[in-house]
Amino acid sequence: MKYILLTIYLLNLNFLTSQELIIGEERVDPGIVFIFEGAVKDHVMPHGMHLKENETNVHIEARVNWDIKNTPAGSPKGGFVAYLHITSKVTNQKTGLSTFIDLTPHINLIDNYHYARNISLPGKKDELYTVEFNIIPPTNIELSPHKDWLDKYGSQLMTNQYFLYDDVNFEEIANASRR
């Protein structure tokens, strides 16, 4: 019985993790990996800061982690990169309507720490979208580099980044459900 339940649990976990649309993958110095996704909408707390699951179409995510190779000394390989400011703009390619969002730190049992936000698409689920991501490094108020970091990498964690992806089709993800 335990093996059957474990198998069902693993099948459900695999189903959940497979229900993400990879929008793009990027690597920037000094060894930070960005994976941008359209995921299945979810229940996120507190409701005063996030749209309710039934009011949204997609959960926009940025998984931001240290690379597993070629990372700065002391960086936890594969660990979450904190204190970034990430925004996303989702634009309907047919109508030009757009949605602009701040991605905030989230945590769940599938991706662990990540930046994300539930959104309502600015158009129909079956239309194509352009998705933009802007990433600004932490300020000196949020992150204080030591001398060894300054000597090797400078005063910022990373430089500002901008990524644009055209022809993103959210239909399958927008029609999926976690429950």
C-alpha positions as a Python dict, from the first residue, in 0.01 Angstrom:
ca = {
    (1, 'M'): (0, 0, 0),
    (2, 'K'): (282, 243, 86),
    (3, 'Y'): (444, 182, -253),
    (4, 'I'): (117, 251, -436),
    (5, 'L'): (68, 579, -249),
    (6, 'L'): (428, 681, -314),
    (7, 'T'): (388, 601, -683),
    (8, 'I'): (66, 805, -699),
    (9, 'Y'): (239, 1092, -516),
    (10, 'L'): (536, 1081, -754),
    (11, 'L'): (307, 1064, -1056),
    (12, 'N'): (118, 1370, -927),
    (13, 'L'): (444, 1553, -858),
    (14, 'N'): (572, 1473, -1207),
    (15, 'F'): (243, 1592, -1353),
    (16, 'L'): (270, 1921, -1167),
    (17, 'T'): (631, 1982, -1261),
    (18, 'S'): (561, 1896, -1624),
    (19, 'Q'): (283, 2156, -1638),
    (20, 'E'): (511, 2452, -1695),
    (21, 'L'): (579, 2633, -2019),
    (22, 'I'): (946, 2730, -2054),
    (23, 'I'): (940, 3082, -2200),
    (24, 'G'): (1317, 3121, -2199),
    (25, 'E'): (1645, 3026, -2031),
    (26, 'E'): (1939, 3262, -1980),
    (27, 'R'): (2272, 3260, -1798),
    (28, 'V'): (2445, 3582, -1691),
    (29, 'D'): (2769, 3658, -1508),
    (30, 'P'): (2870, 3575, -1244),
    (31, 'G'): (2692, 3241, -1288),
    (32, 'I'): (2323, 3322, -1245),
    (33, 'V'): (2071, 3110, -1435),
    (34, 'F'): (1724, 3244, -1520),
    (35, 'I'): (1443, 3012, -1624),
    (36, 'F'): (1130, 3204, -1721),
    (37, 'E'): (806, 3007, -1715),
    (38, 'G'): (436, 3023, -1759),
    (39, 'A'): (303, 2791, -1493),
    (40, 'V'): (-42, 2675, -1391),
    (41, 'K'): (-219, 2940, -1182),
    (42, 'D'): (-216, 2870, -810),
    (43, 'H'): (-348, 2974, -470),
    (44, 'V'): (-97, 3229, -334),
    (45, 'M'): (-115, 3409, -1),
    (46, 'P'): (-189, 3669, 117),
    (47, 'H'): (-490, 3748, -101),
    (48, 'G'): (-445, 4121, -46),
    (49, 'M'): (-121, 4107, -247),
    (50, 'H'): (-205, 3842, -508),
    (51, 'L'): (-489, 3773, -746),
    (52, 'K'): (-705, 3479, -648),
    (53, 'E'): (-653, 3162, -846),
    (54, 'N'): (-1000, 3182, -1003),
    (55, 'E'): (-931, 3539, -1124),
    (56, 'T'): (-618, 3449, -1321),
    (57, 'N'): (-499, 3254, -1624),
    (58, 'V'): (-128, 3196, -1567),
    (59, 'H'): (140, 3203, -1296),
    (60, 'I'): (440, 3388, -1446),
    (61, 'E'): (765, 3265, -1289),
    (62, 'A'): (1133, 3345, -1289),
    (63, 'R'): (1339, 3071, -1132),
    (64, 'V'): (1671, 3237, -1052),
    (65, 'N'): (1949, 3017, -919),
    (66, 'W'): (2325, 2995, -907),
    (67, 'D'): (2457, 2775, -1184),
    (68, 'I'): (2587, 2432, -1082),
    (69, 'K'): (2923, 2515, -1242),
    (70, 'N'): (3134, 2829, -1286),
    (71, 'T'): (2987, 3016, -990),
    (72, 'P'): (3155, 3252, -746),
    (73, 'A'): (3331, 3087, -453),
    (74, 'G'): (3095, 3033, -162),
    (75, 'S'): (2780, 3038, -381),
    (76, 'P'): (2548, 2746, -312),
    (77, 'K'): (2540, 2558, -644),
    (78, 'G'): (2180, 2563, -764),
    (79, 'G'): (2077, 2789, -473),
    (80, 'F'): (1824, 3071, -500),
    (81, 'V'): (1954, 3419, -588),
    (82, 'A'): (1773, 3663, -360),
    (83, 'Y'): (1693, 4035, -352),
    (84, 'L'): (1647, 4087, -727),
    (85, 'H'): (1383, 4324, -861),
    (86, 'I'): (1204, 4153, -1150),
    (87, 'T'): (920, 4290, -1360),
    (88, 'S'): (740, 4133, -1651),
    (89, 'K'): (523, 4274, -1926),
    (90, 'V'): (292, 4043, -2118),
    (91, 'T'): (162, 4193, -2443),
    (92, 'N'): (-108, 4049, -2668),
    (93, 'Q'): (48, 4044, -3016),
    (94, 'K'): (-292, 4076, -3185),
    (95, 'T'): (-443, 4366, -2987),
    (96, 'G'): (-143, 4537, -2829),
    (97, 'L'): (-304, 4521, -2483),
    (98, 'S'): (-57, 4446, -2205),
    (99, 'T'): (-26, 4352, -1840),
    (100, 'F'): (267, 4474, -1631),
    (101, 'I'): (361, 4295, -1308),
    (102, 'D'): (623, 4286, -1035),
    (103, 'L'): (743, 3933, -964),
    (104, 'T'): (777, 3875, -591),
    (105, 'P'): (953, 3596, -399),
    (106, 'H'): (738, 3286, -365),
    (107, 'I'): (800, 2941, -221),
    (108, 'N'): (633, 2608, -294),
    (109, 'L'): (715, 2239, -276),
    (110, 'I'): (787, 2205, -649),
    (111, 'D'): (1024, 2492, -739),
    (112, 'N'): (1109, 2604, -383),
    (113, 'Y'): (1211, 2973, -386),
    (114, 'H'): (1127, 3160, -706),
    (115, 'Y'): (991, 3495, -823),
    (116, 'A'): (634, 3489, -954),
    (117, 'R'): (288, 3638, -984),
    (118, 'N'): (-56, 3516, -1092),
    (119, 'I'): (-186, 3719, -1387),
    (120, 'S'): (-487, 3752, -1609),
    (121, 'L'): (-383, 3748, -1973),
    (122, 'P'): (-462, 4069, -2165),
    (123, 'G'): (-662, 3876, -2422),
    (124, 'K'): (-776, 3528, -2515),
    (125, 'K'): (-594, 3217, -2396),
    (126, 'D'): (-531, 3099, -2754),
    (127, 'E'): (-364, 3423, -2873),
    (128, 'L'): (11, 3478, -2898),
    (129, 'Y'): (197, 3701, -2653),
    (130, 'T'): (526, 3885, -2624),
    (131, 'V'): (677, 3848, -2276),
    (132, 'E'): (943, 4084, -2144),
    (133, 'F'): (1147, 4047, -1825),
    (134, 'N'): (1349, 4327, -1663),
    (135, 'I'): (1588, 4236, -1384),
    (136, 'I'): (1755, 4494, -1161),
    (137, 'P'): (2019, 4384, -910),
    (138, 'P'): (1975, 4450, -539),
    (139, 'T'): (2067, 4792, -408),
    (140, 'N'): (2329, 4845, -139),
    (141, 'I'): (2046, 4869, 112),
    (142, 'E'): (1941, 4508, 41),
    (143, 'L'): (2282, 4354, -23),
    (144, 'S'): (2620, 4464, 111),
    (145, 'P'): (2919, 4317, -71),
    (146, 'H'): (3237, 4235, 120),
    (147, 'K'): (3582, 4341, -4),
    (148, 'D'): (3660, 4004, -162),
    (149, 'W'): (3344, 4029, -376),
    (150, 'L'): (3419, 4392, -463),
    (151, 'D'): (3773, 4303, -568),
    (152, 'K'): (3660, 4021, -797),
    (153, 'Y'): (3313, 4123, -924),
    (154, 'G'): (3259, 4489, -845),
    (155, 'S'): (2995, 4667, -642),
    (156, 'Q'): (2688, 4496, -792),
    (157, 'L'): (2571, 4137, -785),
    (158, 'M'): (2509, 4158, -1160),
    (159, 'T'): (2423, 4413, -1428),
    (160, 'N'): (2068, 4507, -1525),
    (161, 'Q'): (1918, 4250, -1762),
    (162, 'Y'): (1638, 4260, -2020),
    (163, 'F'): (1495, 3961, -2204),
    (164, 'L'): (1219, 3954, -2467),
    (165, 'Y'): (1034, 3650, -2603),
    (166, 'D'): (785, 3660, -2891),
    (167, 'D'): (512, 3417, -2995),
    (168, 'V'): (448, 3274, -2648),
    (169, 'N'): (142, 3049, -2648),
    (170, 'F'): (-11, 3015, -2299),
    (171, 'E'): (-319, 2818, -2408),
    (172, 'E'): (-225, 2477, -2265),
    (173, 'I'): (-104, 2623, -1933),
    (174, 'A'): (-401, 2859, -1904),
    (175, 'N'): (-641, 2566, -1949),
    (176, 'A'): (-461, 2345, -1693),
    (177, 'S'): (-541, 2318, -1324),
    (178, 'R'): (-333, 2212, -1024),
    (179, 'R'): (-630, 2047, -856),
}
